[in-house]
Amino acid sequence: MHTIARTLASASAPLSRRQRLGLLALLLAGSALLLAGCASTRPPPGVTAVTPFDVQRYAGRWYELARLDHAFERGMTNVSAGYTVQADGSVRVVNRGYAPATGQWREAVGKARFTGAPTTGSLKVSFFGPFYGGYHVAALDPNYRWALVLGPDTSYCWILARDKQLPAAQREAIVARAQALGVDTSSLIWVPHERQDPAH
């Protein structure tokens, strides 16, 4: 109780030069984080998101055919993503995959919003409250059968398709497009889809 009283009393007292400098440093650090968060929702340099883009056609289930490695998907197989357009124009995102290490299916639910016009395939996605990451459709089949998606930089890359497999020639053409955008395609992980997801 006395500690709280002392803290409140010191809060109303004038700040020393050292305290003011410390507060300024905190404010600057916070501003830098906010700016970094904004930057992370932009396409990587040299990447232009697909336009025109029709979110209604993009909605539905996609299978993750390939990805670059990241901790949040490490080791997972049979990964799929479901997109549902909401009344407010946002998109509900449901990512599912099988974790062989635990023998369980894992699911993450998030929300995506367009960063600009809804006719451009550039969105920001959040699975953790106010923190958003970029989701940029860098290439898209005219019939919306496959998509090449990049994150805030080229270390985030996904190849998605409506089917669990693509013809080899089509797959190689998509990989070539990713490579031309600066993606390290030699590090792509090709995702097996051998299990039936009980949720579908």
C-alpha positions as CSV (number, residue, x, y, z in Angstrom):
1,M,0.0,0.0,0.0
2,H,2.8,2.4,0.9
3,T,4.6,1.5,-2.3
4,I,1.6,2.4,-4.3
5,A,1.2,5.7,-2.5
6,R,4.9,6.6,-3.1
7,T,4.5,5.7,-6.8
8,L,1.4,8.0,-7.1
9,A,3.2,10.8,-5.3
10,S,6.2,10.6,-7.5
11,A,4.0,10.5,-10.6
12,S,2.6,13.9,-9.7
13,A,6.1,15.3,-8.9
14,P,8.2,17.1,-11.6
15,L,10.3,14.7,-13.7
16,S,14.0,14.8,-13.4
17,R,16.2,15.3,-16.6
18,R,17.1,11.6,-16.5
19,Q,13.4,10.6,-16.3
20,R,12.4,12.9,-19.1
21,L,15.2,11.5,-21.3
22,G,14.1,7.9,-20.4
23,L,10.5,8.8,-21.3
24,L,11.5,10.3,-24.6
25,A,13.5,7.2,-25.4
26,L,10.4,5.0,-24.7
27,L,8.2,7.2,-26.9
28,L,10.8,7.1,-29.7
29,A,11.0,3.3,-29.4
30,G,7.2,3.0,-29.5
31,S,7.0,5.2,-32.5
32,A,9.7,3.1,-34.3
33,L,7.7,0.0,-33.5
34,L,4.5,1.5,-34.9
35,L,6.3,2.6,-38.1
36,A,7.8,-0.9,-38.4
37,G,4.4,-2.3,-38.1
38,C,3.1,-0.1,-40.8
39,A,6.0,-1.0,-43.1
40,S,5.4,-4.7,-42.6
41,T,2.0,-4.4,-44.3
42,R,3.5,-3.1,-47.5
43,P,4.6,-5.3,-50.4
44,P,8.3,-6.1,-50.6
45,P,10.4,-3.8,-52.8
46,G,9.9,-4.6,-56.4
47,V,6.7,-6.5,-55.8
48,T,3.3,-5.3,-57.1
49,A,0.2,-6.9,-55.8
50,V,-2.3,-8.3,-58.3
51,T,-4.9,-5.9,-59.7
52,P,-7.7,-6.2,-60.6
53,F,-8.4,-8.5,-57.6
54,D,-11.8,-10.0,-56.7
55,V,-12.0,-11.0,-53.1
56,Q,-15.2,-12.9,-53.6
57,R,-13.5,-15.2,-56.2
58,Y,-10.5,-15.5,-53.9
59,A,-12.6,-16.6,-51.0
60,G,-12.9,-20.3,-50.1
61,R,-10.4,-23.0,-49.3
62,W,-6.8,-23.1,-50.6
63,Y,-4.2,-25.8,-50.1
64,E,-0.7,-24.7,-49.2
65,L,1.5,-26.5,-51.7
66,A,4.8,-24.8,-50.8
67,R,6.2,-22.4,-48.2
68,L,9.4,-21.0,-46.8
69,D,10.2,-22.2,-43.3
70,H,9.0,-20.3,-40.3
71,A,8.5,-21.3,-36.7
72,F,4.7,-20.9,-36.8
73,E,4.3,-23.6,-39.4
74,R,7.4,-25.7,-38.8
75,G,6.9,-29.4,-39.4
76,M,3.3,-29.1,-40.4
77,T,1.7,-31.0,-43.2
78,N,-1.7,-30.9,-44.9
79,V,-1.9,-27.2,-44.4
80,S,-4.9,-25.3,-45.8
81,A,-6.3,-21.8,-45.6
82,G,-9.9,-20.7,-45.7
83,Y,-11.0,-17.2,-46.5
84,T,-14.5,-15.8,-45.8
85,V,-15.5,-12.3,-46.7
86,Q,-17.3,-10.5,-43.8
87,A,-20.0,-7.9,-43.9
88,D,-17.6,-5.1,-43.0
89,G,-15.3,-5.9,-45.9
90,S,-12.7,-7.7,-43.8
91,V,-11.8,-11.4,-44.4
92,R,-11.9,-14.1,-41.8
93,V,-8.9,-16.3,-42.1
94,V,-8.7,-19.9,-40.9
95,N,-5.4,-21.7,-41.2
96,R,-5.3,-25.4,-40.4
97,G,-2.6,-28.1,-40.5
98,Y,-1.5,-31.4,-39.1
99,A,1.4,-31.6,-36.7
100,P,3.0,-35.0,-36.9
101,A,5.1,-34.4,-33.8
102,T,1.9,-34.3,-31.7
103,G,-0.5,-36.2,-33.9
104,Q,-3.0,-33.3,-33.7
105,W,-4.6,-30.9,-36.1
106,R,-3.9,-27.2,-35.3
107,E,-6.0,-24.2,-36.2
108,A,-5.4,-20.5,-36.2
109,V,-8.1,-17.9,-36.8
110,G,-7.3,-14.4,-37.9
111,K,-8.6,-11.4,-39.7
112,A,-7.4,-9.7,-42.9
113,R,-8.1,-6.2,-44.2
114,F,-7.2,-4.5,-47.4
115,T,-4.3,-2.0,-47.1
116,G,-5.8,0.1,-50.0
117,A,-8.4,-0.4,-52.6
118,P,-10.2,-3.8,-52.4
119,T,-9.4,-4.3,-56.1
120,T,-5.7,-4.8,-55.3
121,G,-4.6,-8.0,-53.7
122,S,-2.6,-6.4,-50.9
123,L,-3.9,-7.1,-47.4
124,K,-2.7,-7.1,-43.8
125,V,-3.5,-10.1,-41.6
126,S,-3.6,-10.4,-37.9
127,F,-3.8,-13.5,-35.7
128,F,-2.6,-11.6,-32.5
129,G,-4.8,-8.6,-31.8
130,P,-3.5,-5.3,-33.1
131,F,-0.3,-6.8,-34.8
132,Y,-0.6,-7.1,-38.5
133,G,1.6,-8.6,-41.2
134,G,1.6,-8.1,-44.9
135,Y,-0.2,-10.6,-47.2
136,H,0.4,-9.7,-50.9
137,V,-0.9,-11.7,-53.8
138,A,2.0,-11.3,-56.2
139,A,0.7,-13.6,-58.9
140,L,-2.7,-15.2,-59.5
141,D,-4.2,-17.6,-62.0
142,P,-6.9,-15.9,-64.1
143,N,-9.3,-18.6,-63.0
144,Y,-8.2,-18.3,-59.4
145,R,-6.8,-21.8,-59.3
146,W,-3.4,-20.9,-57.9
147,A,-1.8,-18.0,-56.1
148,L,1.7,-16.8,-55.3
149,V,1.6,-14.9,-52.0
150,L,4.4,-13.0,-50.3
151,G,4.7,-11.4,-46.9
152,P,6.3,-8.2,-45.8
153,D,9.6,-9.4,-47.5
154,T,10.7,-12.2,-49.7
155,S,11.5,-14.5,-46.8
156,Y,7.8,-15.1,-46.5
157,C,6.4,-17.0,-49.5
158,W,3.5,-19.4,-50.1
159,I,2.3,-21.2,-53.2
160,L,-1.4,-21.9,-52.8
161,A,-3.8,-23.8,-55.0
162,R,-7.4,-24.9,-55.1
163,D,-6.3,-28.5,-55.6
164,K,-3.7,-30.5,-53.6
165,Q,-1.4,-30.8,-56.6
166,L,-0.6,-28.9,-59.7
167,P,0.9,-30.1,-63.0
168,A,4.7,-30.1,-62.9
169,A,5.0,-27.5,-65.7
170,Q,2.5,-25.2,-63.9
171,R,4.4,-25.6,-60.6
172,E,7.7,-24.8,-62.2
173,A,6.3,-21.7,-63.9
174,I,5.1,-20.4,-60.5
175,V,8.5,-21.1,-58.9
176,A,10.2,-19.2,-61.7
177,R,8.0,-16.2,-61.0
178,A,8.8,-16.4,-57.3
179,Q,12.5,-16.5,-58.1
180,A,12.2,-13.5,-60.4
181,L,10.8,-11.6,-57.4
182,G,13.8,-12.4,-55.3
183,V,12.5,-15.5,-53.4
184,D,15.0,-18.1,-52.4
185,T,13.1,-20.9,-54.2
186,S,15.7,-23.5,-53.4
187,S,14.5,-23.3,-49.8
188,L,10.9,-23.9,-50.6
189,I,9.3,-26.7,-48.5
190,W,6.8,-28.8,-50.5
191,V,3.9,-29.7,-48.3
192,P,2.4,-33.2,-48.4
193,H,-1.4,-33.6,-48.4
194,E,-1.9,-37.2,-47.5
195,R,-4.4,-36.9,-44.7
196,Q,-8.1,-36.2,-44.7
197,D,-8.8,-33.1,-42.5
198,P,-11.7,-34.1,-40.2
199,A,-13.0,-30.5,-40.3
200,H,-13.7,-30.7,-44.1
